[in-house]
């Protein structure tokens, strides 16, 4: 890749597309004036002039090819009740030694003592910071960002000014918290230990989403947001590190997205599913923090009713947003869009066959409508609505159906942190698992308070759109005492915290299986079997459960296999 091609990867003058080229690089010739970056033998990222990313880009390139926007899954608390310290896990002889745990997030505070050995050397194998450009220090075959090795991090820790040597920092604190929960070193001061305190750490700090993509999906400019293709590249990097060191790896994803069919049929989900089948690899994903956020609507239309109406309150500061309606084949859906004053703004009919994006103008409001009878990747009907300058108040979406079957549909808003006071009046808390938590061949974790034994109020609920049993397991994730900053501890809550907790347990299992050669080909499927079959279950509850999955993660998990 030439320097001019590398420039396109991070330049705001170029947009990104994810392409399923399926071993055939000849397909790239269909996209003139582009360069490409390979993810694996199936997926690649194309860089196109940002001027080509017009309002009808879904029509031109396909919905799946446009990278989706990912956010973090945590919240902090200053004075929590029922705070939880990770310590005194049943020891056996397994601490994650010899296993890598990889994090793809907003970075890590590598100066924190939780990530250092007793001799003050780092437990971080490497950091790939996608946001720091360098002419020649990017990872092999990735072509952007800067890679910092263990040796460079150790030099930084010995320096009076560490950031002058390794300038990679973190803004959000979620990455530091997750790494601490999964692999933090012992702290006598806080009686703290990560769940795999001898595992080593690999970090991907994602670069922020490009402005054009936020603008396309009407996401606020100030929102902390990452791109799907950068996450996929991060997974590629973690696998490369594990292969080069010939060590097993647990990949922990504390990221979420609400854009897609929620069926595990988007590009990143398919990629992660393939990764989860590899020996010596397990992928752990947080379920999402979208439950009780009022961002999901489920409707059914059956005789004698001829339509179902979803009502959406649009807040004063959320006049720009998107929403997605997904149906079930073979039925087709029609939608009447009704403004807060009762005006019919637009009718999307059953006979709608317009492939191009339709711009609808209503006074100062603009709505871009993309209608797909069958979105090619998911195989179901999609209606994507992107609002600009929407009037505040309650908008109505009157959905009607076809044929003599029950017509079912879902509508999802973006992640709650991308909105402000915009929500459904009659929401449905179920089927709120974020993407990629709906994916098979991974472990999806939801969160609970282990002090009060209460499910996290905002945890996303299952099942998937196709009624597959997700989440898989429930783990501690509320009011967790975690490393933060250079030498501090804080209280964090979220399914990303539960994801990290489970990642540490998975690392201990991987140590038993791969490092100690009890099961050399152990992968995500086998770890999922162990954690779900050994889970603690309440006799009064049916499992798998939309809230709790197959039950609560058993800390004494080795009692069932050793």
C-alpha positions in Angstrom: 0.0 0.0 0.0 1.4 3.4 -1.0 1.6 6.4 1.2 -1.2 8.1 -0.8 -3.4 5.1 -0.3 -2.5 4.9 3.5 -3.5 8.6 3.8 -7.1 7.7 2.7 -7.6 5.4 5.7 -7.6 8.1 8.3 -8.4 11.2 6.1 -11.8 12.9 6.6 -11.7 13.4 2.8 -12.4 9.7 2.3 -15.3 7.6 3.3 -15.1 3.8 4.1 -17.1 0.9 2.8 -17.0 -2.7 4.1 -17.0 -5.2 1.2 -17.6 -8.9 1.1 -15.2 -9.8 -1.7 -15.1 -13.5 -0.8 -11.6 -14.3 -2.0 -12.1 -12.4 -5.3 -10.1 -9.2 -5.4 -11.4 -8.5 -8.9 -14.5 -7.2 -7.4 -12.6 -4.0 -6.3 -12.5 -3.0 -10.0 -16.2 -2.1 -9.6 -15.2 0.8 -7.4 -12.9 3.2 -9.4 -10.7 5.8 -7.7 -10.6 3.7 -4.5 -8.0 1.9 -2.5 -8.6 -1.1 -0.2 -7.3 -2.6 3.1 -7.8 -6.3 3.6 -9.4 -7.6 6.8 -9.4 -11.3 5.9 -10.0 -13.5 2.9 -13.6 -12.5 2.9 -13.9 -8.8 4.0 -12.1 -5.7 3.0 -12.4 -1.9 3.6 -12.6 0.4 0.6 -11.8 4.1 0.8 -13.8 6.3 -1.5 -13.9 10.0 -1.9 -16.2 11.5 0.7 -18.0 13.4 -2.0 -19.3 10.0 -3.2 -21.0 9.5 0.1 -24.2 11.2 -0.9 -27.6 11.1 0.7 -28.5 8.0 -1.4 -25.4 6.0 -0.4 -27.6 3.1 0.8 -28.9 2.8 -2.7 -25.5 3.1 -4.3 -23.5 0.8 -2.1 -25.9 -1.2 0.0 -26.9 -0.9 3.6 -24.5 -3.5 4.9 -21.5 -1.8 3.3 -21.8 1.4 5.2 -20.0 1.1 8.5 -22.3 1.3 11.6 -21.6 3.4 14.6 -20.5 1.9 17.9 -20.6 3.3 21.4 -19.4 2.3 24.9 -21.5 0.4 27.5 -20.8 1.8 31.0 -21.8 4.5 33.5 -20.0 5.8 36.6 -21.2 6.4 40.1 -19.7 8.5 42.8 -21.4 7.1 45.9 -22.9 3.7 44.9 -24.8 1.4 47.1 -23.8 -2.3 47.1 -20.4 -1.7 45.6 -18.5 -4.9 44.6 -14.8 -5.7 45.0 -13.4 -8.5 42.9 -11.3 -10.7 45.2 -11.2 -14.1 46.8 -12.2 -16.0 43.7 -11.6 -19.7 44.1 -8.0 -20.1 43.3 -7.2 -23.6 42.2 -4.0 -23.1 40.2 -5.4 -21.1 37.4 -4.9 -17.3 37.1 -4.9 -16.9 33.3 -1.1 -17.2 33.1 0.1 -17.7 29.5 -3.2 -16.4 28.1 -3.8 -13.0 26.3 -6.9 -10.9 26.8 -7.5 -8.4 24.1 -9.6 -5.2 24.4 -10.9 -3.1 21.6 -12.1 0.2 23.1 -11.1 3.7 23.8 -7.6 2.8 24.9 -6.0 2.1 28.3 -4.2 4.1 31.0 -1.0 2.0 30.9 0.5 3.9 33.8 -2.0 2.4 36.3 -0.3 -0.1 38.7 -3.0 -2.7 38.0 -1.2 -3.3 34.7 2.3 -3.7 36.1 4.2 -6.5 37.6 5.8 -6.2 41.1 9.0 -4.9 39.4 7.0 -2.1 37.8 7.3 -3.5 34.3 4.2 -3.7 32.1 1.8 -6.6 31.7 0.7 -5.1 28.4 2.1 -6.9 25.4 1.3 -4.1 23.0 -1.0 -1.2 22.2 -2.3 -0.4 18.7 -3.4 3.2 18.8 -5.4 3.8 15.6 -5.7 7.5 16.4 -2.0 8.3 16.3 -0.5 8.3 12.8 3.1 7.4 12.1 5.0 6.8 8.9 6.3 3.3 9.7 5.1 2.1 13.1 1.7 0.8 12.2 1.1 -3.0 12.6 1.9 -5.3 9.7 -0.8 -5.4 7.0 -2.9 -2.8 8.8 -1.3 0.4 7.5 -2.6 3.0 10.0 -2.1 4.1 13.5 0.9 3.4 15.7 1.9 0.2 17.5 3.6 0.4 20.9 5.5 -2.7 22.1 6.1 -4.0 25.6 9.6 -2.6 25.4 8.5 0.9 24.5 5.8 0.9 27.3 8.5 -0.2 29.8 10.7 2.7 28.6 7.8 5.0 29.1 7.2 3.7 32.6 10.8 4.4 33.5 10.7 7.9 32.1 9.9 11.0 34.1 7.4 11.9 31.3 5.9 8.6 30.1 3.6 10.2 27.6 6.5 11.7 25.7 7.6 8.1 25.0 4.2 6.4 24.6 1.6 9.1 24.1 -1.4 6.8 24.0 -4.1 7.8 26.5 -7.7 7.1 27.2 -10.6 9.5 27.4 -13.6 7.4 28.5 -12.0 5.1 31.2 -14.0 2.1 30.0 -11.0 0.4 28.5 -9.0 0.8 31.7 -11.9 -0.4 33.8 -12.5 -3.5 31.6 -8.8 -4.4 31.6 -8.6 -4.0 35.3 -11.6 -6.3 35.9 -10.4 -9.0 33.6 -6.6 -8.9 34.3 -5.8 -6.3 36.9 -2.9 -7.2 39.2 -3.4 -7.6 42.9 -4.0 -4.5 45.0 -3.8 -4.8 48.8 -5.0 -1.2 49.2 -8.4 -2.0 47.7 -8.4 -5.8 48.3 -8.7 -6.0 44.5 -7.7 -8.5 41.9 -8.8 -9.0 38.3 -10.5 -12.3 37.6 -7.4 -13.5 35.7 -4.6 -11.5 37.4 -1.7 -13.2 35.6 -3.1 -13.0 32.1 -1.4 -10.5 29.8 -3.1 -7.7 27.9 -3.3 -6.5 24.3 -5.0 -3.2 23.5 -6.6 -1.6 20.5 -7.5 2.0 20.9 -10.0 2.8 18.2 -9.8 6.0 16.2 -13.0 8.2 16.4 -15.6 7.8 13.7 -15.2 10.2 10.8 -17.4 13.3 10.6 -19.1 12.2 7.4 -20.4 9.0 9.0 -21.9 10.8 12.0 -23.5 13.3 9.7 -24.9 10.5 7.5 -26.6 8.8 10.4 -27.4 12.1 12.2 -25.3 11.3 15.3 -24.3 14.3 17.4 -20.9 15.6 16.5 -19.7 15.5 20.2 -20.7 11.9 20.7 -18.0 9.3 21.4 -18.5 7.0 18.5 -16.4 4.4 16.6 -16.7 2.7 13.2 -17.5 -0.9 12.5 -14.6 -1.4 10.1 -12.1 -0.1 12.7 -13.5 -2.7 15.2 -13.0 -5.4 12.6 -9.5 -4.3 12.0 -8.9 -4.4 15.7 -10.0 -8.0 15.9 -7.6 -8.8 13.0 -4.8 -7.1 15.0 -5.5 -9.1 18.2 -5.4 -12.4 16.2 -2.1 -11.4 14.6 -0.5 -10.8 18.0 -1.8 -14.1 19.4 -0.6 -16.0 16.4 2.8 -14.4 16.5 3.2 -15.3 20.1 1.6 -18.7 19.7 -0.7 -18.0 22.7 -4.4 -18.3 23.2 -6.5 -15.1 23.4 -9.8 -13.9 24.8 -11.2 -11.0 22.9 -13.4 -8.8 25.1 -15.8 -6.3 23.3 -17.4 -3.6 25.4 -18.9 -1.9 22.4 -22.5 -1.8 21.2 -24.5 -0.7 18.1 -28.2 -0.6 17.5 -28.0 -0.4 13.7 -28.9 -3.6 12.0 -31.3 -6.5 11.9 -30.4 -7.9 15.3 -30.1 -11.3 13.8 -26.3 -11.7 13.7 -26.4 -11.3 9.9 -24.3 -8.1 9.6 -20.7 -8.1 8.5 -19.1 -7.7 11.9 -21.3 -10.4 13.4 -20.4 -12.9 10.7 -16.7 -12.1 11.1 -16.8 -12.5 14.8 -18.7 -15.7 14.5 -16.0 -17.1 12.3 -13.3 -15.9 14.8 -15.1 -17.7 17.6 -14.7 -21.0 15.9 -10.9 -20.8 15.9 -9.0 -23.0 18.3 -7.4 -21.0 21.2 -9.8 -18.1 20.7 -12.9 -16.9 22.5 -14.9 -13.8 22.0 -16.8 -12.3 24.9 -19.4 -9.5 24.3 -21.5 -7.3 26.5 -25.2 -7.7 26.0 -25.8 -4.0 25.8 -27.2 -1.2 28.0 -30.3 -0.5 26.0 -33.0 -2.2 28.2 -35.4 0.4 29.8 -34.0 3.1 27.4 -37.3 3.2 25.4 -35.4 2.7 22.1 -37.2 -0.4 20.8 -40.7 -0.9 19.5 -42.3 -4.3 18.6 -45.6 -4.5 16.8 -47.9 -7.2 15.5 -50.8 -6.8 13.0 -53.4 -9.5 12.9 -57.1 -9.7 12.1 -59.3 -7.8 12.8 -56.7 -5.0 13.2 -55.4 -3.6 10.0 -52.5 -1.5 11.4 -50.3 -1.0 14.4 -49.1 2.5 15.5 -45.8 3.3 17.0 -45.6 6.6 18.7 -42.2 8.4 19.1 -41.5 11.4 21.2 -38.9 13.6 19.6 -37.1 15.8 22.1 -36.1 19.4 21.4 -32.4 18.6 21.2 -32.8 15.4 19.1 -34.2 16.7 15.9 -31.6 14.8 13.9 -31.7 11.0 14.2 -32.3 7.8 12.4 -34.5 4.8 13.0 -34.8 1.4 11.4 -37.9 -0.8 10.8 -37.2 -4.5 10.2 -40.0 -6.9 9.1 -40.3 -10.7 8.8 -40.6 -12.5 5.4 -42.7 -13.2 3.5 -44.9 -10.3 4.6 -44.4 -6.7 3.4 -45.2 -3.6 5.5 -46.5 -0.2 4.6 -46.0 2.9 6.8 -47.8 6.2 7.1 -45.6 8.8 8.7 -47.7 11.3 10.7 -46.3 14.6 12.1 -47.1 15.8 15.7 -49.8 18.1 14.3 -51.6 15.1 12.6 -50.5 15.8 9.1 -49.7 12.8 6.9 -46.1 13.5 5.8 -45.6 10.4 3.6 -47.1 7.1 2.7 -44.8 4.1 2.1 -47.1 1.7 0.3 -47.0 -2.1 -0.1 -46.4 -1.6 -3.8 -43.4 0.7 -3.2 -40.7 -0.4 -5.7 -38.5 2.7 -5.7 -34.9 1.5 -5.1 -33.3 4.9 -4.8 -33.4 7.0 -1.6 -36.5 9.2 -1.4 -36.0 12.6 0.2 -39.3 13.8 1.8 -39.7 17.5 2.6 -42.2 18.6 5.2 -41.8 22.3 6.1 -38.3 22.5 7.6 -38.1 18.7 8.2 -36.3 16.4 5.8 -36.7 12.6 5.9 -34.5 10.4 3.8 -36.3 7.1 3.2 -34.5 3.9 2.1 -36.9 1.0 1.4 -35.6 -2.5 0.8 -38.1 -5.3 0.2 -35.3 -7.7 1.2 -32.1 -6.3 2.6 -29.6 -8.7 0.9 -27.5 -9.7 4.0 -30.3 -10.1 6.6 -32.9 -11.3 4.0 -35.7 -9.3 5.6 -37.5 -6.0 4.8 -35.8 -2.9 5.9 -37.1 0.7 6.1 -34.5 3.2 7.1 -35.6 6.7 8.1 -33.1 9.5 8.6 -34.6 12.7 10.1 -33.2 16.2 9.9 -34.8 19.1 11.8 -37.7 16.9 13.0 -40.4 18.8 14.8 -40.4 18.1 18.5 -43.5 16.3 19.8 -45.0 12.9 19.1 -44.6 11.4 15.7 -46.8 8.5 14.7 -45.8 5.6 12.4 -48.9 3.7 11.3 -47.7 0.3 10.1 -50.0 -2.0 8.0 -49.2 -5.3 6.4 -49.9 -7.8 3.6 -51.1 -11.4 3.2 -53.1 -13.4 5.7 -50.2 -14.1 8.1 -49.5 -12.2 11.4 -47.4 -9.2 10.4 -44.6 -8.6 12.9 -42.0 -5.9 13.0 -39.3 -4.2 15.1 -38.2 -0.6 15.2 -34.9 0.4 16.7 -33.5 3.8 17.5 -29.8 4.4 17.8 -27.9 3.9 21.1 -29.3 6.0 23.9 -26.1 8.1 24.1 -26.6 9.3 20.6 -30.1 10.7 21.4 -31.6 13.3 23.8 -35.1 12.8 25.1 -36.3 10.9 22.0 -38.1 7.6 22.8 -41.0 5.4 22.0 -44.2 6.0 24.0 -45.0 2.3 24.3 -41.6 0.6 24.0 -40.7 -3.1 24.3 -37.8 -4.0 26.6 -37.2 -7.3 25.0 -35.1 -7.9 21.8 -32.9 -5.0 22.9 -29.6 -6.9 22.7 -27.1 -4.7 21.0 -25.0 -5.7 18.0 -22.9 -7.9 18.0 -24.4 -9.5 21.1 -26.9 -11.4 18.8 -24.1 -13.4 17.2 -23.7 -17.1 17.4 -20.3 -18.7 18.3 -19.6 -16.0 20.9 -20.4 -15.6 24.6 -22.9 -12.8 25.3 -22.9 -11.5 28.9 -25.4 -9.4 30.7 -24.9 -7.7 34.1 -26.3 -8.0 37.6 -25.5 -6.6 41.1 -24.0 -9.5 43.0 -24.6 -7.8 46.4 -28.4 -7.4 46.0 -28.8 -10.1 43.3 -30.6 -7.7 41.0 -30.4 -7.6 37.3 -28.8 -4.3 36.0 -31.8 -2.0 35.3 -30.5 -1.0 31.8 -29.2 -4.3 30.7 -30.4 -5.3 27.2 -32.8 -8.2 27.1 -33.1 -11.1 24.7 -33.9 -13.0 22.7 -32.6 -12.2 19.3 -35.0 -11.2 16.4 -35.0 -14.9 15.3 -35.7 -16.0 18.9 -32.3 -17.5 19.5 -31.5 -17.8 23.2 -29.2 -14.8 24.1 -27.8 -13.6 26.4 -25.8 -16.6 27.4 -24.8 -15.8 31.0 -25.1 -13.2 33.7 -22.0 -11.8 35.5 -21.2 -9.1 38.1 -21.4 -5.7 36.4 -23.0 -3.2 38.8 -21.1 -0.8 41.0 -17.8 -2.5 40.3 -14.7 -1.1 42.0 -12.3 -0.8 39.1 -8.9 0.8 38.2 -9.3 4.3 36.8 -6.8 7.0 35.8 -3.1 6.7 36.7 -3.4 5.4 40.2 -7.0 5.5 41.3 -10.1 3.3 41.7 -13.7 4.2 40.7 -17.2 2.7 40.6 -18.4 1.6 37.1 -21.6 -0.1 36.0 -22.5 -1.7 32.6 -22.6 -4.9 30.6 -19.1 -4.1 29.5 -18.0 -4.6 33.1 -19.7 -8.0 33.1 -18.1 -8.8 29.8 -14.7 -8.1 31.3 -15.4 -10.2 34.4 -16.3 -13.2 32.2 -13.3 -12.6 29.9 -11.0 -13.2 32.9 -12.9 -16.4 33.8 -12.6 -17.5 30.2 -8.8 -16.8 30.3 -8.5 -19.2 33.3 -10.4 -21.8 31.4 -8.2 -21.3 28.4 -5.1 -21.8 30.6 -6.5 -25.1 31.8 -7.5 -26.2 28.3 -4.7 -24.9 26.0 -1.7 -24.0 28.2 -2.0 -27.1 30.3 -3.0 -29.2 27.3 -6.1 -30.6 28.8 -8.1 -29.5 25.7 -5.6 -28.1 23.2 -8.2 -27.1 20.7 -10.5 -25.3 23.2 -12.4 -22.5 21.5 -15.3 -20.2 22.3 -18.0 -22.9 21.7 -16.5 -25.1 24.4 -16.0 -22.3 26.9 -19.6 -21.2 26.3 -20.7 -24.8 27.1 -18.8 -24.8 30.3 -20.1 -21.4 31.6 -23.7 -22.1 30.6 -23.9 -25.7 31.9 -22.3 -24.8 35.2 -24.3 -21.6 35.8 -26.2 -21.0 39.0 -30.0 -21.2 38.3 -33.0 -20.3 40.4 -35.5 -23.2 40.5 -38.4 -20.8 40.2 -37.2 -19.4 36.8 -37.3 -21.0 33.4 -34.0 -21.1 31.4 -32.7 -19.9 29.0 -34.2 -16.6 30.1 -34.5 -13.3 28.2 -33.1 -11.5 31.2 -30.6 -13.9 32.8 -29.6 -16.2 29.9 -28.7 -19.6 31.3 -28.1 -18.3 34.8 -25.4 -16.6 36.8 -21.7 -17.2 36.1 -20.3 -19.7 38.6 -17.1 -18.3 40.1 -16.2 -21.8 41.3 -16.3 -23.0 37.7 -13.4 -25.4 38.0 -15.4 -27.5 40.4 -17.3 -28.8 37.3 -14.3 -29.7 35.1 -11.2 -30.2 37.3 
